[in-house]
Amino acid sequence: MAKQRRSVPFAQTVDEVTSAPPAPAPFDLHARGGRGYRLIDNDINPQQARDIAIQGAALGWDACGCGGDCGYRWYTAERVAQAATSGAPELRQQQHLKGRIALLRSDEGDHLLLAHFPTRWGDLLD
């Protein structure tokens, strides 16, 4: 008669699974340079965007309204802060598209604004 392998008790397996640290949620977007960001708010108001930009957020611009499928134009935090000094962005509507700005944050605490066409912001987004 062959010896059977001793199996791990079910209670021990449950303890190992429940005591393991949770896996981090996947990133919603990888920006230029590969840094991952998670969505905080899909639609912030223009004044919030301006305030966050002044504090040093980078910006991704969906210039055609496709939702970023064909890529984003990227602007540095310095360039965005400079544009924010001239005022808040303007959310426009064009045919079926409505401008909006999303807020994302990296695990390191950096903010990223994603502006979707037809948003305008001084000479930054035109």
Secondary structure, 3 states (H helix, E strand, C coil): CCCCCCCCCHHHHHHHHHHCCCCCCCCCEECCCCCEEEEEEEEECHHHHHHHHHCCCEEEEECCCCCCCCCCEEECHHHHHHHHCCCCCECCEECCEECEEEEEEECCCCEEEEEECCCEECCCEC
